[in-house]
Amino acid sequence: MIPLELHDLYEETITNKGLINGNWDIAHINTDWIFDAANERAVLDLNLLIAENPPYNYPEGWHQSLLHLQQINNGTYGLPFHDGPECLIYRKDLFENPIEKENFKKQFGYELHPPKTWEQFTQIAEFFDRPDQNLYGSVFAHYPDGHNMVFDFCLQLWTRGGSLLNSQNQIDIHHKAAIEALDFYRTIANNKKAIHPQSKDFGSVEAGMAFAKGEAAMAINWFGFASMCEVIEESKIKGKVDITELPHDENNKTASLNVYWLYTIGTGSKHQKLAYDFLRFSTTPESDKLLTNEGGIGCRKSTWNDIEINKTIPFYHKLETLHENALTLPQTPVWPKVAELIDKMVLKALESDIPSQNLLQETQNAILQII
C-alpha cells in the first residue's frame, strides 16, 4: 500500500495512466474522479466478477447512495471503501451546559441548540469565541486544494435552494442563490470573532484535528472527523461530541454532500482475479467494522447499526439519515477542471473585495470555455 496526496494520487492513477499500464493492481479512487477513470478505461468494470461471485449481501448490504456513482454506462467500476457525508459536528457538552444556555438566552433571546439556520450558526459561533481559552466558535477547512472550499461552496449553494446545473443540465453558477452562497461564505471566513484563526491553512484533516483537540465549538466537515473524536488518542473531547444536519437558509431545507472512496481495479492489472478476491475480503461485514474501529468510516448498513460501534461512537447510526439528504456533484469528465475554477473563485472572494456577482460571472465564463 502506497499512500499519496490527493493530486499525486489522481496524477499517478489517471493522468500518468498508472492503472492502464499495470503499475497498480488496486487503487482508492474517489467518486469525484470515477467518471473520469471509467471514461479513460483506467478502471475495470466489475460486473462479470460480481455476477460470478458477488460480495457478501451485495447490493442490499449498502445504502443506495453508496452504489450509484460508480454505475456508469451499465458498468460497475468500484466497491465502496470509505464514506461519511458532510455534517455539522458540535460539542454537546458546551451546548448542554446550563450556564452556557442561560447566558446565550439572555444575549440572543432564544434557546441554545445546534443551529437550524446560517444566521443562528454565526450567532452561536460568535458566542463561543473565547481565544483566551483556545476555544473558537467554528473551524473551517479553507486550504485551497480543489476540494474543501469547493465542497463548502456547494453546501452553501444547496442549503439556499440553488443548484450547480441549469434546466438544460449544464453547469451554471451565475445566479441569485450562488451570489448569496458566496456572500455568506466570504463573510463567515473573514469573521475573526466566529472562526478558528488557522482555518485558512487547514485542510479537512487539520480542521478535524483542531476540533478533536477541543479548539472549536462547531465544525462543518465529513462525518469521519466526528467519529475520529471518539477513537483517536489525540482527542480531548471523547464522549462530548454529536452530529446533526447542516444549517440552511430560512426558506430552504438542509443538504449534505456525499463523496465517497472506492476500491477499484486497474484495467492493466495482471492479477485481476486476485485483486477482486481482495476487494471481496475488504468489503465483508467484519472488514468494514474493523475499518471503522481503526478510524475509517465503514460503508455497510450493518456497521452503521452495530451495537458495539454505537457504544463507542453513539451517533454512528445517524449516517443513514445523513444519506437521505446527501447530494452529489455533477458526473462530467470536466468536473476536476470546473472544481479548480470554483476553488480559485472562492479563494479570490476570501482575499479580495470584488463583488460576488462579478466573481461568479467571470468563473462561469471560464467554465463555458471548457464544457
C-alpha positions in Angstrom: 0.0 0.0 0.0 1.5 3.3 -1.1 -0.2 6.5 0.4 -0.3 9.5 -1.9 -1.6 13.1 -1.5 -4.8 13.8 -3.5 -3.3 15.5 -6.5 -0.5 12.9 -6.7 -3.0 10.1 -6.5 -5.0 11.4 -9.4 -1.9 12.0 -11.5 -0.4 8.6 -10.8 -3.6 6.6 -11.4 -5.3 8.5 -14.2 -3.1 11.3 -15.8 0.0 9.1 -16.0 -2.0 6.0 -16.8 -0.7 4.0 -13.9 -3.8 1.9 -13.8 -3.8 1.2 -17.5 -0.1 0.4 -17.6 -0.4 -2.2 -14.8 1.7 -0.2 -12.3 -1.1 -0.6 -9.8 -3.5 -3.5 -9.3 -5.9 -1.7 -6.9 -6.4 2.0 -6.3 -8.6 4.0 -4.0 -10.4 6.4 -6.3 -13.0 8.9 -5.0 -16.3 9.5 -6.7 -15.2 12.9 -8.0 -12.8 11.0 -10.3 -14.6 7.8 -11.1 -16.4 9.1 -14.2 -13.1 10.3 -15.5 -11.4 7.0 -14.6 -14.1 4.9 -16.3 -14.1 7.1 -19.5 -10.3 6.8 -19.7 -10.8 3.0 -19.4 -8.4 3.1 -16.4 -10.6 1.0 -14.1 -12.1 -2.4 -14.6 -15.9 -2.9 -15.0 -16.6 -5.4 -12.2 -20.0 -6.6 -13.5 -18.8 -10.1 -14.6 -16.8 -10.7 -11.5 -19.7 -9.7 -9.3 -22.1 -11.9 -11.3 -19.7 -14.9 -10.8 -19.0 -14.3 -7.1 -20.8 -11.3 -5.5 -19.5 -9.5 -2.3 -21.4 -10.7 0.8 -25.0 -9.4 0.7 -24.5 -7.3 -2.4 -26.1 -4.9 -3.2 -28.6 -5.0 -0.2 -25.9 -4.5 2.4 -25.2 -0.9 1.3 -27.4 2.2 1.1 -28.3 3.1 -2.5 -26.4 6.4 -2.2 -23.1 4.4 -1.9 -23.7 2.4 -5.0 -24.9 4.7 -7.8 -21.9 6.9 -8.6 -19.8 4.0 -9.7 -22.5 2.8 -12.1 -21.5 4.3 -15.4 -22.8 3.2 -18.8 -24.2 0.0 -17.3 -20.9 -0.9 -15.8 -19.8 -1.1 -12.1 -16.4 0.5 -11.6 -15.7 0.0 -7.9 -16.9 -1.1 -4.5 -17.4 1.3 -1.5 -14.4 1.7 0.8 -14.7 4.7 3.0 -17.6 7.2 3.4 -19.2 9.8 5.6 -21.2 12.7 4.2 -20.7 16.3 5.3 -22.5 17.3 8.6 -22.5 19.7 11.4 -20.2 18.4 14.2 -20.7 20.1 17.6 -19.6 20.0 21.2 -22.7 18.7 23.0 -21.0 19.4 26.4 -21.0 23.1 25.6 -24.5 23.1 24.1 -26.0 21.3 27.1 -24.2 23.3 29.8 -26.8 25.1 31.9 -24.7 28.2 32.4 -23.9 28.5 28.7 -27.6 28.0 27.9 -28.6 30.7 30.3 -26.0 33.2 29.1 -26.9 32.5 25.5 -30.7 33.0 26.0 -30.0 36.3 27.8 -27.9 37.5 24.9 -29.9 36.3 21.9 -33.4 35.7 23.3 -33.7 32.0 22.1 -32.6 28.6 23.4 -29.1 27.4 22.7 -29.3 24.4 20.4 -27.5 23.3 17.3 -28.2 25.9 14.6 -31.0 25.4 12.2 -30.2 28.4 10.1 -26.9 30.1 8.9 -27.8 33.2 10.9 -28.0 31.1 14.1 -24.7 29.5 13.1 -23.0 32.8 13.0 -24.5 34.0 16.4 -23.6 30.7 18.1 -20.0 30.8 16.6 -19.5 34.3 17.9 -21.0 33.4 21.4 -18.4 30.6 21.8 -15.4 32.6 20.6 -13.0 32.5 23.5 -9.4 33.0 22.2 -8.1 33.2 25.8 -9.3 29.6 26.4 -8.0 28.5 22.9 -11.7 27.9 22.0 -13.2 29.3 18.8 -16.8 29.3 17.6 -16.2 27.2 14.5 -13.5 25.7 12.4 -13.4 25.5 8.6 -11.0 24.0 6.0 -10.0 26.9 3.8 -6.8 25.5 2.3 -7.2 25.8 -1.5 -6.7 22.2 -2.7 -9.5 22.0 -5.2 -11.8 20.2 -2.7 -12.6 21.7 0.7 -13.7 25.2 -0.4 -15.5 23.8 -3.5 -17.5 21.4 -1.2 -18.2 24.3 1.2 -19.4 26.5 -1.7 -21.7 23.6 -2.9 -23.2 23.2 0.6 -23.9 26.9 0.9 -25.5 26.8 -2.6 -27.7 23.8 -1.9 -28.9 24.9 1.5 -30.1 28.1 -0.2 -32.1 26.1 -2.8 -29.6 26.6 -5.5 -28.1 24.1 -8.0 -24.9 23.6 -9.9 -26.9 22.7 -13.0 -29.4 24.7 -15.0 -32.6 23.3 -16.6 -30.5 22.1 -19.6 -28.3 20.1 -17.2 -25.3 22.3 -17.9 -23.1 23.7 -15.1 -24.3 27.2 -14.3 -23.2 29.0 -11.1 -24.1 32.6 -12.1 -27.5 33.1 -10.3 -29.1 34.5 -7.1 -28.6 31.5 -4.8 -24.9 31.3 -5.8 -24.4 35.0 -5.1 -26.0 34.6 -1.6 -23.8 31.5 -1.0 -20.6 33.2 -1.9 -21.5 36.3 0.0 -22.2 34.3 3.2 -19.1 32.2 2.9 -16.7 35.0 2.4 -18.3 36.9 5.3 -18.0 34.0 7.8 -14.5 33.1 6.5 -13.4 36.7 7.4 -15.3 36.9 10.7 -12.4 36.8 13.2 -15.0 36.5 16.0 -16.5 33.4 14.6 -13.8 31.1 13.2 -10.5 29.4 14.2 -7.7 31.7 13.2 -5.8 28.9 11.4 -8.8 27.9 9.2 -7.1 29.4 6.1 -4.2 27.0 6.5 -6.4 23.9 7.3 -7.4 21.1 5.0 -10.2 18.9 6.3 -7.8 16.7 8.2 -6.2 19.6 10.1 -9.6 21.2 10.8 -10.8 17.8 12.1 -7.7 17.5 14.3 -8.2 21.1 15.7 -11.8 20.1 16.6 -10.7 16.8 18.2 -8.3 18.8 20.4 -11.2 20.8 21.7 -10.4 24.1 19.9 -13.8 24.7 18.4 -17.5 24.5 19.4 -18.7 23.6 15.9 -17.3 22.3 12.6 -18.7 21.6 9.2 -16.8 18.6 8.0 -17.0 15.0 6.9 -18.8 12.6 9.3 -15.5 10.7 9.7 -14.0 13.6 11.7 -16.8 13.3 14.2 -16.2 9.6 14.8 -12.4 10.2 14.9 -13.0 12.3 18.1 -14.2 9.1 19.8 -11.4 6.8 18.7 -8.1 8.6 18.3 -5.6 9.1 21.2 -5.1 12.8 20.5 -8.8 13.5 21.1 -9.6 15.6 24.1 -13.3 15.5 23.7 -14.3 11.8 23.8 -17.9 11.5 24.8 -18.6 15.2 24.2 -19.4 15.2 20.5 -22.6 14.9 18.5 -23.6 15.5 14.9 -26.6 16.9 13.1 -27.7 18.0 9.7 -26.3 21.3 8.2 -27.9 24.6 8.8 -29.8 26.2 5.9 -31.3 29.4 4.6 -34.6 30.2 6.3 -36.8 29.4 3.3 -35.0 26.2 2.2 -34.0 22.8 3.6 -30.8 21.1 4.7 -28.5 19.3 2.4 -25.4 17.2 2.7 -22.6 16.2 0.2 -21.8 12.6 -0.5 -18.4 12.0 -1.9 -17.0 8.5 -1.1 -13.9 6.4 -1.8 -14.0 3.2 -3.9 -11.8 0.2 -4.2 -11.1 -0.1 -7.9 -9.0 -2.5 -10.1 -6.7 -1.2 -12.8 -7.5 -2.4 -16.3 -3.8 -3.1 -16.8 -3.5 -5.3 -13.7 -2.2 -8.8 -14.5 -3.8 -10.1 -11.3 -7.4 -9.1 -11.7 -9.0 -12.2 -10.2 -6.7 -11.9 -7.1 -7.4 -8.2 -6.9 -11.1 -8.9 -6.9 -10.7 -11.5 -4.2 -9.1 -8.8 -2.1 -12.0 -6.4 -2.8 -14.5 -9.1 -1.6 -12.4 -9.7 1.5 -12.1 -6.0 2.3 -15.8 -5.3 2.0 -17.1 -8.1 4.2 -19.1 -7.0 7.3 -16.1 -8.0 9.5 -13.6 -5.9 7.5 -16.0 -3.0 7.3 -16.4 -3.0 11.1 -12.6 -3.3 11.6 -12.1 -0.3 9.3 -14.4 1.7 11.5 -12.7 0.7 14.7 -9.4 1.8 13.2 -10.7 5.3 12.4 -12.1 4.9 8.9 -15.8 5.0 8.1 -17.4 1.7 7.2 -19.9 1.7 4.4 -22.2 -1.2 5.2 -25.6 -0.7 6.9 -24.6 -3.5 9.3 -21.7 -1.3 10.6 -23.8 1.8 10.9 -26.3 -0.1 13.2 -23.7 -2.3 15.0 -24.3 -2.2 18.8 -20.6 -2.2 19.7 -19.8 0.6 17.2 -22.6 2.7 18.5 -21.4 2.2 22.1 -18.0 3.7 21.1 -19.5 6.3 18.7 -23.0 7.0 19.9 -24.1 8.9 16.8 -22.9 6.3 14.3 -26.5 5.2 13.4 -27.2 8.7 12.2 -25.3 8.0 9.0 -28.4 6.7 7.3 -30.3 9.9 8.0 -27.4 12.0 6.5 -27.5 9.9 3.4 -31.2 10.7 2.9 -30.3 14.4 2.3 -27.0 13.8 0.6 -26.5 15.3 -2.9 -23.7 14.5 -5.3 -21.5 16.5 -7.7 -22.2 16.5 -11.4 -20.8 13.5 -13.2 -18.9 15.0 -16.1 -15.4 14.4 -17.3 -14.7 18.2 -16.9 -15.6 18.3 -13.2 -12.0 18.3 -11.9 -11.3 21.4 -14.1 -14.6 23.1 -13.0 -13.7 22.4 -9.4 -10.3 24.1 -9.9 -12.1 27.2 -11.2 -14.5 27.3 -8.4 -11.7 26.8 -5.9 -9.8 29.8 -7.4 -13.1 31.9 -7.3 -13.7 31.2 -3.6 -10.1 31.9 -2.7 -10.4 35.2 -4.6 -13.6 36.0 -2.7 -11.9 35.4 0.6 -8.9 37.6 -0.3 -10.5 40.5 -2.2 -13.4 42.9 -2.2 -14.5 42.0 -5.8 -18.3 41.6 -5.7 -19.5 38.0 -5.6 -21.7 38.6 -8.7 -18.6 39.6 -10.7 -16.5 36.6 -9.5 -19.3 34.2 -10.4 -19.8 35.8 -13.8 -16.1 35.6 -14.5 -15.9 31.9 -13.3 -19.0 31.0 -15.3 -17.4 32.4 -18.5 -14.3 30.3 -17.8 -16.4 27.2 -17.2 -18.1 27.8 -20.6 -14.7 27.7 -22.3 -14.1 24.1 -21.1 -17.6 22.5 -21.4 
